[in-house]
Amino acid sequence: MENGAARTAPAVIVAIDGPSGTGKSSTSKAVAAQLGLSYLDTGAQYRAITWWMVSNGIDIDDASAIAAAAGKPDIVSGTDPTAPSITVDGTDVAGPIRTQEVTSKVSAVSAVPEVRARITELQRSIAAGAENGIVVEGRDIGTTVLPDADLKIFLTASPEARAARRSGELKGVDVHATREALLKRDAADSSRKTSPLAKADDAVEVDTSDLTLQQVIECVVTLVEEKRAGK
Ligand code: DC
């Protein structure tokens, strides 16, 4: 070892993109925890800024009002995969950002270029500060936020599998209604002009429809380990 430096695994940046219901969050957290990496949920940041807009009476249909307010909330994301956290102006919003109201409005807010510029800058500075490496999950991480990520994964699953998982999480919610809501949000997230949901050309696509969560985690851990080993 040169200069007596400790031999540690090199910091690795992993981008995990894909629509909701593909197991993205559960996989990203578990992979980060297993490999000792930091973790960033970028969807939570878009949800947090949406929550702030709603709480402050900003008209969600008024893109210029959203753009004008985009710089105001102070959003802080914790990066411990075993205890993810998010605050807005010091208030813990981990619960409020998961309400139906925020979920139905987040696509409109996250389509505004000023919102994306603000949140992208935040994401890049968090990734740059993660000394041991980081798993960043979202929709545009491999394409826009961290195009030089060491490893890019794009998770997919059939609409049926995704709706079944989501309605299982949101107990008592009808699978058909969940499927329609997911497809509507996908269409909005994929068709927006600024950094839409998209697979990077160099991303590894993993279809999780017929895999258990444990199998997806093992698959991604193997891909990260191979990358670290220089394969
Ligand atoms: O992953 P999620 O469902 O919590 O994300 C909520 C919304 O945030 C999603 O509908 C689109 C938006 N989003 C985005 O535009 N870009 C990201 N990198 C992450 C999420």
py3Dmol code that shows the C-alpha trace and the ligand (Angstrom):
import py3Dmol

protein = """\
ATOM      1  CA  MET A   1       0.000   0.000   0.000  1.00  0.00           C
ATOM      2  CA  GLU A   2       1.446   3.353  -1.019  1.00  0.00           C
ATOM      3  CA  ASN A   3       2.279   5.836   1.757  1.00  0.00           C
ATOM      4  CA  GLY A   4       0.670   3.507   4.298  1.00  0.00           C
ATOM      5  CA  ALA A   5      -2.809   4.530   3.101  1.00  0.00           C
ATOM      6  CA  ALA A   6      -5.646   2.246   4.171  1.00  0.00           C
ATOM      7  CA  ARG A   7      -6.924   0.034   1.363  1.00  0.00           C
ATOM      8  CA  THR A   8     -10.602   0.889   1.001  1.00  0.00           C
ATOM      9  CA  ALA A   9     -13.061   0.238  -1.826  1.00  0.00           C
ATOM     10  CA  PRO A  10     -13.128   3.226  -4.201  1.00  0.00           C
ATOM     11  CA  ALA A  11     -16.119   5.559  -3.823  1.00  0.00           C
ATOM     12  CA  VAL A  12     -18.690   4.469  -6.326  1.00  0.00           C
ATOM     13  CA  ILE A  13     -21.598   6.517  -7.678  1.00  0.00           C
ATOM     14  CA  VAL A  14     -24.641   4.426  -8.574  1.00  0.00           C
ATOM     15  CA  ALA A  15     -27.636   5.907 -10.422  1.00  0.00           C
ATOM     16  CA  ILE A  16     -30.893   3.952 -10.190  1.00  0.00           C
ATOM     17  CA  ASP A  17     -33.720   5.257 -12.361  1.00  0.00           C
ATOM     18  CA  GLY A  18     -37.144   4.007 -13.330  1.00  0.00           C
ATOM     19  CA  PRO A  19     -40.844   4.588 -12.768  1.00  0.00           C
ATOM     20  CA  SER A  20     -42.583   3.990  -9.444  1.00  0.00           C
ATOM     21  CA  GLY A  21     -43.580   0.497  -8.375  1.00  0.00           C
ATOM     22  CA  THR A  22     -40.435  -1.116  -9.782  1.00  0.00           C
ATOM     23  CA  GLY A  23     -38.862  -1.592  -6.338  1.00  0.00           C
ATOM     24  CA  LYS A  24     -36.500   1.339  -6.844  1.00  0.00           C
ATOM     25  CA  SER A  25     -36.584   2.761  -3.301  1.00  0.00           C
ATOM     26  CA  SER A  26     -36.434  -0.552  -1.447  1.00  0.00           C
ATOM     27  CA  THR A  27     -33.634  -1.774  -3.715  1.00  0.00           C
ATOM     28  CA  SER A  28     -31.622   1.452  -3.531  1.00  0.00           C
ATOM     29  CA  LYS A  29     -31.779   1.631   0.278  1.00  0.00           C
ATOM     30  CA  ALA A  30     -30.867  -2.039   0.743  1.00  0.00           C
ATOM     31  CA  VAL A  31     -27.961  -1.899  -1.737  1.00  0.00           C
ATOM     32  CA  ALA A  32     -26.580   1.252  -0.111  1.00  0.00           C
ATOM     33  CA  ALA A  33     -26.897  -0.224   3.394  1.00  0.00           C
ATOM     34  CA  GLN A  34     -25.289  -3.517   2.356  1.00  0.00           C
ATOM     35  CA  LEU A  35     -22.337  -1.823   0.653  1.00  0.00           C
ATOM     36  CA  GLY A  36     -21.803   1.007   3.163  1.00  0.00           C
ATOM     37  CA  LEU A  37     -22.814   3.737   0.701  1.00  0.00           C
ATOM     38  CA  SER A  38     -24.874   6.885   1.226  1.00  0.00           C
ATOM     39  CA  TYR A  39     -28.382   7.040  -0.241  1.00  0.00           C
ATOM     40  CA  LEU A  40     -30.409   9.811  -1.845  1.00  0.00           C
ATOM     41  CA  ASP A  41     -34.131   9.651  -2.687  1.00  0.00           C
ATOM     42  CA  THR A  42     -34.559  12.401  -5.291  1.00  0.00           C
ATOM     43  CA  GLY A  43     -38.315  11.766  -5.615  1.00  0.00           C
ATOM     44  CA  ALA A  44     -38.619  12.806  -1.955  1.00  0.00           C
ATOM     45  CA  GLN A  45     -36.963  16.138  -2.830  1.00  0.00           C
ATOM     46  CA  TYR A  46     -39.485  16.807  -5.627  1.00  0.00           C
ATOM     47  CA  ARG A  47     -42.260  15.790  -3.248  1.00  0.00           C
ATOM     48  CA  ALA A  48     -40.844  18.142  -0.574  1.00  0.00           C
ATOM     49  CA  ILE A  49     -40.794  21.165  -2.874  1.00  0.00           C
ATOM     50  CA  THR A  50     -44.344  20.263  -4.004  1.00  0.00           C
ATOM     51  CA  TRP A  51     -45.453  20.050  -0.362  1.00  0.00           C
ATOM     52  CA  TRP A  52     -43.974  23.521   0.256  1.00  0.00           C
ATOM     53  CA  MET A  53     -45.775  24.983  -2.808  1.00  0.00           C
ATOM     54  CA  VAL A  54     -49.106  23.515  -1.664  1.00  0.00           C
ATOM     55  CA  SER A  55     -48.565  24.641   1.945  1.00  0.00           C
ATOM     56  CA  ASN A  56     -47.772  28.172   0.802  1.00  0.00           C
ATOM     57  CA  GLY A  57     -50.811  28.491  -1.436  1.00  0.00           C
ATOM     58  CA  ILE A  58     -48.895  28.549  -4.730  1.00  0.00           C
ATOM     59  CA  ASP A  59     -51.175  27.730  -7.682  1.00  0.00           C
ATOM     60  CA  ILE A  60     -49.857  24.432  -9.081  1.00  0.00           C
ATOM     61  CA  ASP A  61     -51.242  25.286 -12.532  1.00  0.00           C
ATOM     62  CA  ASP A  62     -49.225  28.511 -12.631  1.00  0.00           C
ATOM     63  CA  ALA A  63     -45.726  27.503 -13.830  1.00  0.00           C
ATOM     64  CA  SER A  64     -44.379  31.049 -13.512  1.00  0.00           C
ATOM     65  CA  ALA A  65     -45.480  31.268  -9.859  1.00  0.00           C
ATOM     66  CA  ILE A  66     -43.805  27.913  -9.168  1.00  0.00           C
ATOM     67  CA  ALA A  67     -40.655  29.074 -10.979  1.00  0.00           C
ATOM     68  CA  ALA A  68     -40.543  32.314  -8.969  1.00  0.00           C
ATOM     69  CA  ALA A  69     -40.805  30.396  -5.672  1.00  0.00           C
ATOM     70  CA  ALA A  70     -38.458  27.516  -6.586  1.00  0.00           C
ATOM     71  CA  GLY A  71     -35.493  28.960  -4.693  1.00  0.00           C
ATOM     72  CA  LYS A  72     -37.347  29.652  -1.438  1.00  0.00           C
ATOM     73  CA  PRO A  73     -37.672  26.384   0.522  1.00  0.00           C
ATOM     74  CA  ASP A  74     -34.602  25.016   2.288  1.00  0.00           C
ATOM     75  CA  ILE A  75     -34.667  21.266   1.594  1.00  0.00           C
ATOM     76  CA  VAL A  76     -32.330  18.990   3.558  1.00  0.00           C
ATOM     77  CA  SER A  77     -32.048  15.273   2.762  1.00  0.00           C
ATOM     78  CA  GLY A  78     -30.460  12.810   5.196  1.00  0.00           C
ATOM     79  CA  THR A  79     -28.331  10.227   3.355  1.00  0.00           C
ATOM     80  CA  ASP A  80     -28.242   7.312   5.817  1.00  0.00           C
ATOM     81  CA  PRO A  81     -29.951   4.415   3.983  1.00  0.00           C
ATOM     82  CA  THR A  82     -31.103   2.917   7.283  1.00  0.00           C
ATOM     83  CA  ALA A  83     -32.765   6.171   8.418  1.00  0.00           C
ATOM     84  CA  PRO A  84     -33.694   8.330   5.401  1.00  0.00           C
ATOM     85  CA  SER A  85     -34.992  11.762   6.368  1.00  0.00           C
ATOM     86  CA  ILE A  86     -36.155  14.954   4.710  1.00  0.00           C
ATOM     87  CA  THR A  87     -36.895  18.399   6.134  1.00  0.00           C
ATOM     88  CA  VAL A  88     -38.186  21.634   4.633  1.00  0.00           C
ATOM     89  CA  ASP A  89     -37.207  24.796   6.510  1.00  0.00           C
ATOM     90  CA  GLY A  90     -36.430  22.577   9.487  1.00  0.00           C
ATOM     91  CA  THR A  91     -39.792  20.739   9.496  1.00  0.00           C
ATOM     92  CA  ASP A  92     -39.793  16.944   9.144  1.00  0.00           C
ATOM     93  CA  VAL A  93     -41.952  16.261   6.061  1.00  0.00           C
ATOM     94  CA  ALA A  94     -41.296  12.534   5.596  1.00  0.00           C
ATOM     95  CA  GLY A  95     -44.986  11.773   6.262  1.00  0.00           C
ATOM     96  CA  PRO A  96     -46.719  14.755   4.576  1.00  0.00           C
ATOM     97  CA  ILE A  97     -44.858  14.274   1.265  1.00  0.00           C
ATOM     98  CA  ARG A  98     -46.528  10.858   0.787  1.00  0.00           C
ATOM     99  CA  THR A  99     -50.136  12.145   0.838  1.00  0.00           C
ATOM    100  CA  GLN A 100     -52.403  11.682  -2.165  1.00  0.00           C
ATOM    101  CA  GLU A 101     -52.521  15.451  -2.630  1.00  0.00           C
ATOM    102  CA  VAL A 102     -48.737  15.754  -3.019  1.00  0.00           C
ATOM    103  CA  THR A 103     -48.573  12.623  -5.199  1.00  0.00           C
ATOM    104  CA  SER A 104     -51.170  14.046  -7.586  1.00  0.00           C
ATOM    105  CA  LYS A 105     -49.336  17.390  -7.896  1.00  0.00           C
ATOM    106  CA  VAL A 106     -45.661  16.402  -7.939  1.00  0.00           C
ATOM    107  CA  SER A 107     -45.453  15.752 -11.702  1.00  0.00           C
ATOM    108  CA  ALA A 108     -46.637  19.295 -12.496  1.00  0.00           C
ATOM    109  CA  VAL A 109     -44.209  20.910 -10.058  1.00  0.00           C
ATOM    110  CA  SER A 110     -41.264  18.758 -11.110  1.00  0.00           C
ATOM    111  CA  ALA A 111     -41.812  19.662 -14.783  1.00  0.00           C
ATOM    112  CA  VAL A 112     -40.925  23.317 -14.131  1.00  0.00           C
ATOM    113  CA  PRO A 113     -37.331  23.942 -15.352  1.00  0.00           C
ATOM    114  CA  GLU A 114     -36.459  26.279 -12.428  1.00  0.00           C
ATOM    115  CA  VAL A 115     -37.501  23.560  -9.965  1.00  0.00           C
ATOM    116  CA  ARG A 116     -35.376  20.984 -11.774  1.00  0.00           C
ATOM    117  CA  ALA A 117     -32.344  23.308 -11.900  1.00  0.00           C
ATOM    118  CA  ARG A 118     -32.588  23.973  -8.165  1.00  0.00           C
ATOM    119  CA  ILE A 119     -33.062  20.329  -7.158  1.00  0.00           C
ATOM    120  CA  THR A 120     -30.440  19.044  -9.613  1.00  0.00           C
ATOM    121  CA  GLU A 121     -27.838  21.391  -8.109  1.00  0.00           C
ATOM    122  CA  LEU A 122     -28.722  20.118  -4.632  1.00  0.00           C
ATOM    123  CA  GLN A 123     -28.422  16.497  -5.788  1.00  0.00           C
ATOM    124  CA  ARG A 124     -25.018  17.063  -7.392  1.00  0.00           C
ATOM    125  CA  SER A 125     -23.619  18.701  -4.281  1.00  0.00           C
ATOM    126  CA  ILE A 126     -24.885  15.852  -2.061  1.00  0.00           C
ATOM    127  CA  ALA A 127     -23.331  13.248  -4.409  1.00  0.00           C
ATOM    128  CA  ALA A 128     -20.038  15.164  -4.519  1.00  0.00           C
ATOM    129  CA  GLY A 129     -19.892  15.182  -0.712  1.00  0.00           C
ATOM    130  CA  ALA A 130     -20.517  11.439  -0.270  1.00  0.00           C
ATOM    131  CA  GLU A 131     -17.010  10.252   0.535  1.00  0.00           C
ATOM    132  CA  ASN A 132     -17.755   6.522   0.493  1.00  0.00           C
ATOM    133  CA  GLY A 133     -19.943   6.703  -2.595  1.00  0.00           C
ATOM    134  CA  ILE A 134     -23.696   6.941  -2.971  1.00  0.00           C
ATOM    135  CA  VAL A 135     -26.770   5.321  -4.485  1.00  0.00           C
ATOM    136  CA  VAL A 136     -28.994   8.009  -6.023  1.00  0.00           C
ATOM    137  CA  GLU A 137     -32.495   6.988  -7.107  1.00  0.00           C
ATOM    138  CA  GLY A 138     -34.796   8.956  -9.389  1.00  0.00           C
ATOM    139  CA  ARG A 139     -35.958   9.453 -12.953  1.00  0.00           C
ATOM    140  CA  ASP A 140     -33.146  11.442 -14.620  1.00  0.00           C
ATOM    141  CA  ILE A 141     -30.075  10.590 -12.558  1.00  0.00           C
ATOM    142  CA  GLY A 142     -28.203   8.601 -15.214  1.00  0.00           C
ATOM    143  CA  THR A 143     -29.201  10.936 -18.045  1.00  0.00           C
ATOM    144  CA  THR A 144     -28.961  14.417 -16.515  1.00  0.00           C
ATOM    145  CA  VAL A 145     -27.982  14.711 -12.858  1.00  0.00           C
ATOM    146  CA  LEU A 146     -24.957  12.363 -12.792  1.00  0.00           C
ATOM    147  CA  PRO A 147     -24.186  11.421 -16.408  1.00  0.00           C
ATOM    148  CA  ASP A 148     -20.703  10.252 -15.300  1.00  0.00           C
ATOM    149  CA  ALA A 149     -22.041   7.843 -12.648  1.00  0.00           C
ATOM    150  CA  ASP A 150     -19.915   4.686 -12.341  1.00  0.00           C
ATOM    151  CA  LEU A 151     -22.937   2.442 -12.727  1.00  0.00           C
ATOM    152  CA  LYS A 152     -26.397   3.188 -14.118  1.00  0.00           C
ATOM    153  CA  ILE A 153     -29.351   0.886 -13.554  1.00  0.00           C
ATOM    154  CA  PHE A 154     -32.803   1.299 -15.089  1.00  0.00           C
ATOM    155  CA  LEU A 155     -35.493  -0.683 -13.290  1.00  0.00           C
ATOM    156  CA  THR A 156     -38.690  -1.610 -15.134  1.00  0.00           C
ATOM    157  CA  ALA A 157     -41.716  -3.799 -14.413  1.00  0.00           C
ATOM    158  CA  SER A 158     -45.042  -4.458 -16.102  1.00  0.00           C
ATOM    159  CA  PRO A 159     -47.844  -2.017 -15.216  1.00  0.00           C
ATOM    160  CA  GLU A 160     -49.690  -4.931 -13.583  1.00  0.00           C
ATOM    161  CA  ALA A 161     -46.772  -5.846 -11.305  1.00  0.00           C
ATOM    162  CA  ARG A 162     -46.209  -2.196 -10.409  1.00  0.00           C
ATOM    163  CA  ALA A 163     -49.873  -1.550  -9.607  1.00  0.00           C
ATOM    164  CA  ALA A 164     -50.082  -4.719  -7.494  1.00  0.00           C
ATOM    165  CA  ARG A 165     -47.027  -3.636  -5.466  1.00  0.00           C
ATOM    166  CA  ARG A 166     -48.268  -0.081  -4.994  1.00  0.00           C
ATOM    167  CA  SER A 167     -51.772  -1.052  -3.947  1.00  0.00           C
ATOM    168  CA  GLY A 168     -50.221  -3.543  -1.509  1.00  0.00           C
ATOM    169  CA  GLU A 169     -48.255  -0.645   0.048  1.00  0.00           C
ATOM    170  CA  LEU A 170     -51.300   1.653   0.128  1.00  0.00           C
ATOM    171  CA  LYS A 171     -53.600  -0.834   1.865  1.00  0.00           C
ATOM    172  CA  GLY A 172     -57.203  -0.850   0.695  1.00  0.00           C
ATOM    173  CA  VAL A 173     -56.532   1.050  -2.551  1.00  0.00           C
ATOM    174  CA  ASP A 174     -58.004  -0.551  -5.677  1.00  0.00           C
ATOM    175  CA  VAL A 175     -55.424  -2.119  -8.075  1.00  0.00           C
ATOM    176  CA  HIS A 176     -57.164  -0.808 -11.193  1.00  0.00           C
ATOM    177  CA  ALA A 177     -57.263   2.779  -9.905  1.00  0.00           C
ATOM    178  CA  THR A 178     -53.611   2.490  -8.841  1.00  0.00           C
ATOM    179  CA  ARG A 179     -52.621   1.236 -12.309  1.00  0.00           C
ATOM    180  CA  GLU A 180     -54.388   4.163 -13.992  1.00  0.00           C
ATOM    181  CA  ALA A 181     -52.773   6.693 -11.611  1.00  0.00           C
ATOM    182  CA  LEU A 182     -49.296   5.176 -12.165  1.00  0.00           C
ATOM    183  CA  LEU A 183     -49.652   5.250 -15.957  1.00  0.00           C
ATOM    184  CA  LYS A 184     -50.868   8.859 -15.844  1.00  0.00           C
ATOM    185  CA  ARG A 185     -47.861   9.913 -13.723  1.00  0.00           C
ATOM    186  CA  ASP A 186     -45.457   7.950 -16.012  1.00  0.00           C
ATOM    187  CA  ALA A 187     -46.885   9.696 -19.069  1.00  0.00           C
ATOM    188  CA  ALA A 188     -46.416  13.126 -17.464  1.00  0.00           C
ATOM    189  CA  ASP A 189     -42.899  12.322 -16.181  1.00  0.00           C
ATOM    190  CA  SER A 190     -41.794  10.807 -19.514  1.00  0.00           C
ATOM    191  CA  SER A 191     -43.172  13.524 -21.770  1.00  0.00           C
ATOM    192  CA  ARG A 192     -42.006  16.676 -19.986  1.00  0.00           C
ATOM    193  CA  LYS A 193     -39.491  18.800 -21.895  1.00  0.00           C
ATOM    194  CA  THR A 194     -36.828  19.129 -19.183  1.00  0.00           C
ATOM    195  CA  SER A 195     -34.989  15.918 -18.238  1.00  0.00           C
ATOM    196  CA  PRO A 196     -37.851  13.418 -18.596  1.00  0.00           C
ATOM    197  CA  LEU A 197     -37.929   9.923 -17.118  1.00  0.00           C
ATOM    198  CA  ALA A 198     -35.598   8.059 -19.495  1.00  0.00           C
ATOM    199  CA  LYS A 199     -33.096   5.216 -19.642  1.00  0.00           C
ATOM    200  CA  ALA A 200     -29.524   6.335 -20.271  1.00  0.00           C
ATOM    201  CA  ASP A 201     -27.921   4.630 -23.277  1.00  0.00           C
ATOM    202  CA  ASP A 202     -25.289   3.067 -21.015  1.00  0.00           C
ATOM    203  CA  ALA A 203     -27.706   1.946 -18.267  1.00  0.00           C
ATOM    204  CA  VAL A 204     -28.242  -1.727 -17.413  1.00  0.00           C
ATOM    205  CA  GLU A 205     -31.963  -2.495 -17.644  1.00  0.00           C
ATOM    206  CA  VAL A 206     -33.394  -4.870 -15.037  1.00  0.00           C
ATOM    207  CA  ASP A 207     -37.011  -6.050 -15.446  1.00  0.00           C
ATOM    208  CA  THR A 208     -38.232  -6.737 -11.915  1.00  0.00           C
ATOM    209  CA  SER A 209     -41.721  -8.044 -12.853  1.00  0.00           C
ATOM    210  CA  ASP A 210     -40.948 -11.667 -11.955  1.00  0.00           C
ATOM    211  CA  LEU A 211     -38.192 -11.106  -9.398  1.00  0.00           C
ATOM    212  CA  THR A 212     -38.484 -10.893  -5.627  1.00  0.00           C
ATOM    213  CA  LEU A 213     -37.096  -7.801  -3.930  1.00  0.00           C
ATOM    214  CA  GLN A 214     -34.241  -9.933  -2.590  1.00  0.00           C
ATOM    215  CA  GLN A 215     -33.358 -11.079  -6.116  1.00  0.00           C
ATOM    216  CA  VAL A 216     -33.302  -7.501  -7.403  1.00  0.00           C
ATOM    217  CA  ILE A 217     -31.079  -6.410  -4.507  1.00  0.00           C
ATOM    218  CA  GLU A 218     -28.661  -9.295  -5.155  1.00  0.00           C
ATOM    219  CA  CYS A 219     -28.562  -8.468  -8.857  1.00  0.00           C
ATOM    220  CA  VAL A 220     -27.693  -4.805  -8.217  1.00  0.00           C
ATOM    221  CA  VAL A 221     -25.151  -5.615  -5.474  1.00  0.00           C
ATOM    222  CA  THR A 222     -23.396  -7.967  -7.926  1.00  0.00           C
ATOM    223  CA  LEU A 223     -23.329  -5.267 -10.605  1.00  0.00           C
ATOM    224  CA  VAL A 224     -21.798  -2.756  -8.150  1.00  0.00           C
ATOM    225  CA  GLU A 225     -19.210  -5.272  -6.945  1.00  0.00           C
ATOM    226  CA  GLU A 226     -18.241  -6.133 -10.525  1.00  0.00           C
ATOM    227  CA  LYS A 227     -17.863  -2.439 -11.282  1.00  0.00           C
ATOM    228  CA  ARG A 228     -15.685  -1.940  -8.223  1.00  0.00           C
ATOM    229  CA  ALA A 229     -13.550  -4.910  -9.233  1.00  0.00           C
ATOM    230  CA  GLY A 230     -13.070  -3.273 -12.625  1.00  0.00           C
ATOM    231  CA  LYS A 231     -14.837  -6.018 -14.604  1.00  0.00           C
TER     232      LYS A 231
END
"""
ligand_1 = """\
20
DC
O -40.056 8.383 -6.855
P -41.313 9.159 -6.452
O -42.572 8.505 -6.888
O -41.316 9.535 -5.016
O -41.192 10.536 -7.292
C -42.182 11.513 -7.217
C -42.196 12.345 -8.470
O -41.028 13.163 -8.521
C -42.257 11.609 -9.796
O -43.598 11.442 -10.227
C -41.513 12.507 -10.750
C -40.630 13.350 -9.854
N -39.208 13.016 -9.973
C -38.511 13.598 -10.999
O -39.096 14.321 -11.793
N -37.178 13.396 -11.104
C -36.534 12.607 -10.241
N -35.209 12.421 -10.357
C -37.243 11.970 -9.198
C -38.603 12.170 -9.099
"""
view = py3Dmol.view(width=600, height=400)
view.addModel(protein, "pdb")
view.setStyle({"model": 0}, {"cartoon": {"style": "trace"}})
view.addModel(ligand_1, "xyz")
view.setStyle({"model": 1}, {"stick": {}})
view.zoomTo()
view.show()
